[in-house]
Amino acid sequence: MDTSGMSAEQATTIERLQSARAAFDELLVAVGTDRMTQPMDASGWSVKDIVAHITAYERWTTAHLRGLLRGEPPTVLEQYGTDEAPNGADPFDLDTLNATMLERDRVLTLDEAMQVAGTTF
């Protein structure tokens, strides 16, 4: 990302985000694609599920930040990546929201989850 025209603080923030994402991507490479869809514990969550979970929150947070900059609430599409909010998608009830997003995103293939994660970031 071109940081020219940004304040030093903005450029530093962007650089930190990119550095953290690069470290995250390296961790995913170390995990390996063979293990990314295997449940990690009794909860049944896999690394792919965690990637999708992080992606959902990145999308939601970015939508709200952009809405603040525009001075209007974000659209459902911006928040959830769909035309309609998923059933139970209440941002003030995190347990329900997490369960709803897990159920919605669990059907994604690993390739789909990784593609959405890259695009969202």
N, C-alpha and C positions, 0 to 999 in steps of 0.2 A: 504494500500500500504506500502510495506517495504521501509523505507527511509534510511536504512543503506547504506553506501557508497555515500550518497549525502552530499553536503555541508550543513552547518547549514541554509543558506539562501534558498536553494532548499527545504530542509525538512520543513522549516517554511512556505514556499509558498504552498507546498502540504497540510500541515495541515490546512492552512487557506482556501484553496479551498474545502477541505473535510468538514470543519466546516460550511462554507457558504452553501454548497450543502445540508448538514443535516438540516440547518435552512430552506432552500427552500422546502425540502421534508416535513418538519413539517408544513409549511404553506399550502402546497397542501393537506395534511391530514385534516387540519382545514377547508379548503374550502369544501371538501367532493366530492365524485365522482358524486353525483346527480347534483351538480351545475357546474361541470367542463366543461360541453359541452353547457351550456346556454350562449347566447350572453350577454356580460356585459353592452353594451351601443349601441348607434346607429351605430357604426362602424361594429357591428356584430361579433367582436372578442370574443372568449371564453377563459377561462383559458387554456383549451386544446390547442387552437391555440397559445397562448403565450408560453406554454411549447414546442410546436413543433418549434416555432420561435427561442427560446433560443437554442434548440437542433441544429437547422440548423446552427446557428452562432458558437456554440461550435465546431461542426464538421468542418466548414470552417476554423476557426481560428487554430484549432489543425492541420489540414492538412497543412496549410501554415507554422506553426512552425516546423512541422516535415520535410517539404520540405527544409526549411532553414538549419536544422541540417544535412540533406543529401547533401545539395548543389545543389538541383534540384527542379524544380517546382512540386507542388503536382499534383497528377492525378485527373481527373474528379471524379472518384469513391471516392477518399479520401475527396474531397471537398463537394460533393453533395450526396454521398451514392447511386449513380446510375451510369450506364455506360455512359450515355450522360448527359451533362449539361441541365437543364431545359431551355426551351425557355425563353429568357429575363433574364437569370441569369448573369447579368453584375455586377460584384462586385464594379464597379465605379459609378453605378447608383443605389443607395440604395433604392429609392422608387420603381423602377421597380423590383429589386431583392426581396424586401419584398413582393410585390404583387405576384410575381412568386412563391415564396416559400410558401406563404399563400395558394394560389390556389392548389399547389401540395400537401401540407400536410393537407389541410382541410378534405380530404377524409379519413384520418386515423381514426380508431376508437380510443377511449380513451385508451384502453389497448395497442394498437399498438404505439400510441404516447408516452405513459409512458415507454414502453419497449425500444423504440428507444432512449428516453432520458436517461434512466439508462445505456444502453450499450454505448452510446456516451460519457457520463461523465466518 
